[in-house]
Amino acid sequence: MKAPPNPRLEPGEPQSAGFLGQPVRVTRAYEELASIIRRRIMAGELSVGERIPSESTLAQEAQVSRSTVREALRTLEEAGLIARASPKIMVVTAADDNRAVRDLEGALRSRNVSFKHLHEALLMLEPELTRLAALRGEAADIAELETNLAEQAASLDNFPTWSVLDQQFHVTIARMSGNPALVLIGAPISDLLAPLLSEFMISTSLTQRALDFHRRILEEIQVRDADAAALMARKHVNDLRAIWEQAGLELELEIEAARDGVQMAVAGWQHL
């Protein structure tokens, strides 16, 4: 369908495709306007630092009011896609995955998620990330995992260092999956668990237990057995739940209160 003529143009004046390439004709016009600009940013059509047209220009091209344009720009600014370079100039900003992760983590905290919730989420994410890593991982990625496990083996009684290496191991596998959507979803879950696990893994029997699973996962990745790698990842996640229960911690314990529970249980974990 041919776009209607722009009533602001003089008769006979050619109509330019302009910045948007289309007018906005929806009930909540600011959402559609924001969506058009968002798609152009995410597609790479607009580079970082590129200036967004003025409110009046966007209002004319989209055939909406300037208040609608302001609301659309506010939505994009809150999403971290554009930023104000000066009182009247908006520019495209670099994608901030860390901000997205923080926002997701905050949303999880506000919903009082429990260890059980995170365990169930890990059961869905970790096996699939590991399966994809076995299929898509490069030789350099596998070498990185091998180095990581060697460092884990040398740090079994250095619990803070081991915990960092443990997180790096799982982050590397997630990256190897080649699926940024799954990585982004999994990151806030890992960030919620990491402080707990750093206090949780306080004996060499526990770090060795986890290292054994890591080695078995890596072995399956090395031979490109995606299903076996996923199975080992699932067993690893379930073993975390088993340790949690063996420590006398409740599955329904909310993450916000879990640190106190972990600290109270630490003295009884040394036999695990």
C-alpha positions as CSV (number, residue, x, y, z in Angstrom):
1,M,0.0,0.0,0.0
2,K,1.4,3.4,-1.0
3,A,2.2,5.7,1.9
4,P,-0.1,8.8,2.2
5,P,1.5,12.1,1.2
6,N,3.1,14.1,3.9
7,P,0.7,17.1,4.6
8,R,3.7,19.2,5.7
9,L,5.2,19.1,2.2
10,E,4.6,21.8,-0.4
11,P,2.5,20.6,-3.5
12,G,4.8,19.0,-6.0
13,E,7.7,18.6,-3.5
14,P,9.2,15.1,-3.6
15,Q,8.6,13.0,-0.5
16,S,11.8,11.6,1.0
17,A,12.0,8.2,2.6
18,G,13.5,9.9,5.5
19,F,15.0,8.4,8.7
20,L,12.1,6.0,9.5
21,G,11.0,5.1,6.0
22,Q,7.4,4.9,7.1
23,P,4.8,6.8,9.1
24,V,3.4,5.4,12.4
25,R,-0.3,4.5,12.5
26,V,-1.0,2.6,15.7
27,T,-3.0,3.3,18.9
28,R,0.2,3.4,21.0
29,A,2.3,5.2,18.5
30,Y,5.3,5.7,20.7
31,E,5.8,1.9,21.1
32,E,5.8,1.5,17.3
33,L,8.1,4.4,16.8
34,A,10.5,3.0,19.5
35,S,10.3,-0.4,17.8
36,I,11.3,1.0,14.4
37,I,14.3,2.7,15.8
38,R,15.2,-0.3,18.0
39,R,15.2,-2.6,15.0
40,R,17.5,-0.3,13.1
41,I,20.0,-0.1,16.0
42,M,19.9,-3.9,16.6
43,A,20.4,-4.6,12.9
44,G,23.5,-2.4,12.9
45,E,22.0,0.1,10.5
46,L,22.7,2.8,13.1
47,S,26.3,2.8,14.5
48,V,27.4,3.7,18.0
49,G,27.6,7.5,18.4
50,E,25.3,8.2,15.4
51,R,22.9,11.0,16.1
52,I,19.2,10.4,16.3
53,P,17.2,13.0,14.3
54,S,15.5,15.8,16.3
55,E,12.1,15.5,17.9
56,S,10.5,17.7,15.2
57,T,12.1,15.7,12.4
58,L,10.9,12.4,13.8
59,A,7.5,13.8,14.5
60,Q,7.1,15.0,10.9
61,E,8.4,11.7,9.4
62,A,6.3,9.5,11.7
63,Q,3.3,11.8,11.5
64,V,2.9,11.8,15.2
65,S,3.1,14.5,18.0
66,R,6.3,15.5,19.6
67,S,5.1,14.2,22.9
68,T,4.8,10.8,21.2
69,V,8.4,11.1,20.0
70,R,9.6,12.1,23.4
71,E,8.0,9.0,25.0
72,A,9.5,6.7,22.3
73,L,13.0,8.2,22.9
74,R,12.5,7.9,26.7
75,T,11.8,4.2,26.2
76,L,14.9,3.7,24.2
77,E,17.0,5.7,26.6
78,E,15.8,3.5,29.6
79,A,16.7,0.4,27.6
80,G,20.2,1.7,27.2
81,L,20.0,1.9,23.4
82,I,20.4,5.7,23.1
83,A,21.8,8.4,25.4
84,R,21.6,12.1,25.7
85,A,24.8,13.8,24.3
86,S,23.4,17.2,25.1
87,P,20.0,18.6,26.2
88,K,18.7,18.3,22.6
89,I,20.9,15.6,21.0
90,M,20.4,11.9,21.4
91,V,22.9,9.4,20.1
92,V,23.1,5.6,19.7
93,T,25.0,3.9,22.5
94,A,26.9,0.6,22.7
95,A,24.9,-2.4,23.8
96,D,25.3,-2.9,27.5
97,D,24.9,-6.6,28.3
98,N,26.0,-5.9,31.9
99,R,23.1,-3.5,32.4
100,A,20.7,-6.1,31.0
101,V,22.1,-8.8,33.3
102,R,21.8,-6.4,36.3
103,D,18.2,-5.6,35.4
104,L,17.3,-9.3,35.1
105,E,19.0,-10.1,38.3
106,G,17.1,-7.3,40.1
107,A,13.9,-8.7,38.7
108,L,14.7,-12.1,40.0
109,R,15.5,-10.8,43.5
110,S,12.3,-8.8,43.5
111,R,10.3,-12.0,43.0
112,N,11.9,-13.8,45.9
113,V,13.3,-16.6,43.9
114,S,14.5,-19.6,45.9
115,F,17.3,-22.1,45.4
116,K,14.7,-24.5,44.0
117,H,13.7,-22.0,41.3
118,L,17.3,-21.5,40.3
119,H,18.0,-25.2,40.3
120,E,15.1,-25.8,38.0
121,A,16.3,-23.0,35.7
122,L,19.8,-24.4,35.6
123,L,18.4,-27.9,34.7
124,M,17.0,-26.3,31.6
125,L,19.9,-24.0,30.7
126,E,23.2,-25.8,31.6
127,P,22.6,-29.1,29.7
128,E,21.6,-27.2,26.5
129,L,24.5,-24.8,26.7
130,T,26.8,-27.7,27.2
131,R,25.3,-29.7,24.3
132,L,25.7,-26.7,22.0
133,A,29.3,-26.2,23.2
134,A,30.1,-29.8,22.3
135,L,28.8,-29.1,18.8
136,R,30.1,-25.6,18.2
137,G,33.2,-25.2,20.4
138,E,36.5,-24.4,18.6
139,A,39.8,-26.1,19.4
140,A,40.9,-22.9,21.2
141,D,37.8,-23.0,23.4
142,I,38.5,-26.6,24.4
143,A,42.2,-25.7,25.1
144,E,40.9,-22.9,27.4
145,L,38.7,-25.4,29.3
146,E,41.7,-27.7,29.7
147,T,43.8,-24.9,31.1
148,N,41.0,-23.9,33.4
149,L,40.7,-27.5,34.8
150,A,44.4,-27.7,35.4
151,E,44.2,-24.5,37.4
152,Q,41.2,-25.9,39.3
153,A,43.1,-29.0,40.2
154,A,46.0,-26.9,41.5
155,S,43.6,-24.7,43.6
156,L,41.4,-27.3,45.3
157,D,42.2,-26.0,48.8
158,N,42.3,-22.3,47.7
159,F,38.6,-21.9,47.8
160,P,38.2,-18.2,46.6
161,T,40.5,-18.9,43.6
162,W,38.7,-22.2,42.9
163,S,35.3,-20.5,42.9
164,V,36.4,-17.9,40.4
165,L,37.8,-20.7,38.1
166,D,34.5,-22.7,38.5
167,Q,32.5,-19.7,37.3
168,Q,34.9,-19.1,34.4
169,F,34.5,-22.7,33.4
170,H,30.8,-22.4,33.1
171,V,31.0,-19.0,31.4
172,T,33.4,-20.4,28.8
173,I,31.0,-23.3,28.0
174,A,28.1,-20.8,27.7
175,R,30.1,-18.7,25.3
176,M,31.0,-21.8,23.3
177,S,27.3,-22.5,22.8
178,G,27.2,-19.6,20.3
179,N,23.7,-18.7,21.5
180,P,23.7,-15.1,23.0
181,A,20.1,-15.4,24.0
182,L,20.8,-18.4,26.3
183,V,23.9,-16.7,27.6
184,L,22.0,-13.6,28.5
185,I,19.3,-15.5,30.2
186,G,21.7,-17.6,32.2
187,A,24.1,-14.8,33.3
188,P,21.8,-13.4,36.1
189,I,21.2,-16.8,37.5
190,S,24.9,-17.5,37.7
191,D,25.5,-14.1,39.3
192,L,22.9,-14.9,41.9
193,L,24.4,-18.2,42.8
194,A,28.1,-17.2,42.6
195,P,28.3,-15.4,46.0
196,L,26.6,-18.4,47.7
197,L,28.8,-21.0,46.0
198,S,31.9,-19.0,47.0
199,E,30.9,-19.6,50.6
200,F,29.4,-23.0,49.9
201,M,32.5,-24.7,48.5
202,I,34.7,-24.7,51.6
203,S,36.2,-28.2,51.6
204,T,38.5,-30.0,49.2
205,S,36.1,-32.9,49.1
206,L,33.5,-30.5,47.6
207,T,35.9,-28.8,45.1
208,Q,37.2,-32.2,44.1
209,R,33.7,-33.5,43.6
210,A,32.8,-30.6,41.3
211,L,36.1,-30.9,39.5
212,D,35.4,-34.6,38.7
213,F,32.1,-33.5,37.0
214,H,33.9,-30.7,35.1
215,R,36.4,-33.3,33.8
216,R,33.7,-35.6,32.6
217,I,31.9,-32.8,30.9
218,L,35.1,-31.7,29.2
219,E,35.8,-35.3,28.0
220,E,32.4,-35.4,26.3
221,I,33.0,-32.0,24.7
222,Q,36.4,-33.1,23.4
223,V,34.9,-36.1,21.6
224,R,31.9,-34.0,20.4
225,D,29.3,-36.2,22.1
226,A,26.7,-33.5,22.6
227,D,24.1,-35.7,24.3
228,A,26.6,-37.2,26.7
229,A,27.9,-33.7,27.5
230,A,24.4,-32.5,28.2
231,L,23.7,-35.5,30.4
232,M,26.9,-34.9,32.5
233,A,25.9,-31.2,32.9
234,R,22.5,-32.3,34.1
235,K,24.1,-34.7,36.6
236,H,26.4,-31.9,37.8
237,V,23.4,-29.5,38.4
238,N,21.6,-32.2,40.3
239,D,24.7,-33.0,42.4
240,L,24.7,-29.3,43.5
241,R,21.1,-29.8,44.7
242,A,22.2,-33.0,46.5
243,I,25.0,-31.1,48.3
244,W,22.6,-28.3,49.2
245,E,20.2,-30.8,50.8
246,Q,23.1,-32.7,52.5
247,A,24.1,-29.4,54.1
248,G,20.7,-29.2,55.7
249,L,19.5,-26.3,53.6
250,E,15.9,-26.1,52.4
251,L,15.2,-26.0,48.7
252,E,12.6,-23.3,49.2
253,L,15.1,-21.0,50.9
254,E,14.9,-17.7,49.2
255,I,18.2,-16.5,47.7
256,E,18.0,-13.2,49.6
257,A,18.1,-15.2,52.9
258,A,20.3,-18.0,51.6
259,R,23.6,-16.5,52.5
260,D,22.7,-16.4,56.2
261,G,21.6,-20.0,55.9
262,V,24.8,-21.0,54.2
263,Q,27.0,-19.3,56.8
264,M,25.1,-21.0,59.7
265,A,25.5,-24.4,58.0
266,V,29.2,-24.0,57.1
267,A,30.5,-25.7,60.3
268,G,28.7,-28.9,59.4
269,W,29.9,-29.2,55.8
270,Q,33.5,-30.3,56.4
271,H,32.6,-34.0,56.3
272,L,31.1,-33.8,52.8
